[in-house]
Amino acid sequence: MKLASFNVNGINGRLDILLRWLAEASPDVVCLQELKAPDEKFPQRALEKAGYGAVWHGQKSWNGVAILAKGHDPIETRRGLPGDLDDTHSRYIEAAVGGMLIGCLYLPNGNPAPGPKFDYKLRWFRRLTAYAEELLTLEIPVALVGDFNVMPTDLDVYAPERWRDDALFRPEVRAAYRDLVSQGWTDTLRHLYPDQRIYTFWKYFRNAFARDAGLRIDHLLLSPALAGDLVAAGVDKSIRALPHASDHAPVWIELSE
């Protein structure tokens, strides 16, 4: 079973790239981030034609998350992260798919830091961590998947010294990620490749992709009930090389049936 995450950076503007990747990679379940489209503009028909059912939580111009499942519709279990009724950002959706609970998330960027946006990011991280702990108590197969907007270690960024004060790499954010994972989650790519530099995001500027000046900010975390089924993981870097591509590449894992 192939589970993937892809920050599409505008689903309608890059629908052709998404459909091409779905046809080539044939993932079973996909978590999408940065739809940048309201619910009524989600391309449900095109995705159904490609063989995927979907649930989505859209927002005009910003944010937006979705879960796709090949051959059937995911069963939505939650829309929005608990803990703040005033938070209207479309950053979390959850669904039951294939005997698993999948949480698709788009964590706030937080820049500039320090400042209100960074404070919101830390609050959102605390809410995620509290809810993740609740999910673990269920002792069921759970995956938390998406764009976490954090590089956990120096190994996850091409030039750590240049990013020390960035909201994606500040000590508070890396500590929050460690606290989350330490609950018992498995960071799949790092688990399989403990010493390898693997990136999932490359800026559009300064020829970053060609220089492989990247960041690892897209993560797939597995609960203990799923971690033992992990058999492979990777990044479809070739998709990032396409014209008009997202600045992220799809990230995927394979689980034994």
N, C-alpha and C positions, 0 to 999 in steps of 0.2 A: 504494500500500500504506500503510495507516494503522496506526501503532504508537503505543500509549498507555501511560500510567502512571497508577495510581489507588491512593492510600492510602485504603482503605475504612474503616479504623478499626472493625473488627469485621465480618467478612463475613456472618455469619449474622444479626446484628442489623440489618444494612443491606442484606440481599440484595435486597429489593424495589427499592431505589435503584440498586444495581448492575445488575440485570436491566433496569430501565427505561432506564438510560444505554446499555447494550449494544444494546438494540433501537433507540434513537434515533440513536446515533452510528455503530453498525456498524463498530467497529474490527476490523482483521484480527488483530492481536496485542495483548494487554494484559498488563502487569506489575502485579500487585497486591501491596500491602504492608499490614502490620498486620492479618493475618487474625484473630488472637486466637482461634484454634481449633486443636485437635489434628488430626492427619491424618485420623482416623476421622470427624471432624465436618465435614470440608470438603464443601460442597454440590455434589458432582460431578454428581448426577443433574439438578438444576435448571439447571446450566450446560450440560449436554449437551442438555437440552430447548431451551435458548436457542440452540443451534447451536455451542457451543464445547467443544473438548477442552481438557484441562488437565493440568499437572503442578504439584505443590505441596509445600511444606515447612512443616508446621504446628507449632504449639506452644501448649499450653494457656494461655489468658488473655493472652499477650503475643506480640509479634513475628509471624512467619509471612509467607511470600512465595509467590506463585504466578505461573505464566505460562499465559495462555489463548490459544488459536489457533482462529480461525473455520473450522469445517468439517473439522478434523482434530486429531490429538493431537500436541503438541510432543514432540520426542525429547529426553529429559533427558540432559544431558551432565555435570552436576556438581550436587552438593547440599552446600552449605556452602562457605565461603571457605577456601582452603588457608592454612596457616601457623600454626595453633594447634589441636592435637588436643583441647585441653581446653575449647574454646569450644563450648558446647552451644546457643547461641542460634540460632534459625531465621531467618537474615538474608540468605541468598543461595541462589538456585537459578538454574540455567543450562540452556538448551535450544536445540536447532537447530530453526528454524522458517523455512520458505520460503527456504532458501538463506542464511540469516543465523544467527549465533550471538547469542543474547540472554541477557544477564546481568541478572537482576532482583535488586535489593538494597534493604535497609532498614538504613541506617547508624545506629549508636547515637546517641541524643540527646545524652548526655554531661553533662547537668546533674545536680547542681550542679558548677560549675567554679570553682576547681580542686578535684580530688578523684578518688577511684578510678573513678567513672563517666566522667569526662573522660579519664583516662589510658587506659581501655579504648577509648574512641572514637578516640583518636589511634593506638593500636595497630592497631585495626581498619582505619583509614584507610591506615596504612602497608602492611598486608597487601593491601588492595585495590589500592593503587598498584603494588605489586610484581607482583601477578597480572595487572593490566591491561597492564603492560609485556610480560609473557609473551604475552598475547593479541595484542598488536600485532605481535609477531614472526611470527605465523602468516600475516599479510598476507591475511586473509579478512574479509568483512563482519561486523563486531561492533557491537553496541549495548549500552551499560551504562545501565540504566534503573531509576529508582526514587526513593525518598525518601532523599536524601543528608543531610538535617538540617544543611544549611549554606547560608547566604546568601553568595554569593561576593563581592559588592560592595555599596556603599551604595545602589546603584540597586535592589537586590533586597530592600529592607526599608523599610517606611513611615516609620520614625523611627530612623535609625541610631544616634543618640546614646543612645537608651534600651536598646540591645542590645549595647553594646560588651563587656560582661563576661559575656554569655550564651554557653553552650557552642556555640550555632549560629552565632556571629558573632565569636568570639574570633580574634585574629590567627593563632594556631596552626592553627585549623581552615580559615580562608580560605587560608592558605599551603599547607596540604595539598591543598585543592581545586585551587589553581593548579598545584601540582606534578603532579597527576594529568592535568589538561587539557593541560599543556605537553608531555606525551609525544606528543601528536599527535591528541588527541580533539577533536571539535567539540561545543561546548555549543550545542545546536540553537536554543533560543529566543533566546538572547543573540546568536547568529550572525545570525538573521533580523531581530531587533529590538534593535540595539545600544544605543539610547538610550531605550528605552521602559520604564516601570515596569510589570512584569507580575508578578502574584502567583499562587501556587498554594495557599496556606494562609492561613486566617484563624482566630484563636482564637475560642472560644465566648463569651468574656467581653467586657464593655464595648462591646457592639454593634460588634465589630470588622469584621464582614462588611459591614454597612450603611455604615460609614465608610470602607470599602476600606482598612483598616489591616492590610495583609497582608504575607506573606513569600514569596519564591520559593525553595523548598527542594526541589522535585521537579524532577529534571533527566533529560534524555535525551541521552546522549553517543554520538557516532558515530565509528567508526574511519575512517581515510582512505579505505578501500575502500568506505565507505558515504556519506561526507559529501557527495560530489558528486551524490548522488541526492536530497538534501533539497530539497523544493519548497514546503513549508508547515508551519506550526506554530501551536498555539493552546492555550487553556485553556477548558474547558467550565464556565465560571463559574456558569451557571444551575443546575447540579447542586448546588452548595454552598448555594443558596438554598432548597432543598427542606426540608420539615419532617424533623427527625431525621437530617439529612445528616451526612456526615463533615466534619471541619474542613478537609479537603483537597478540591480540585476535580480532575477528570481533566485530564491534560495530554497532548497528542498531537502527532505529526508525520506528515507525508505524504512518502513516498518514491516516486520514479518507478519504474515496474515494471522 
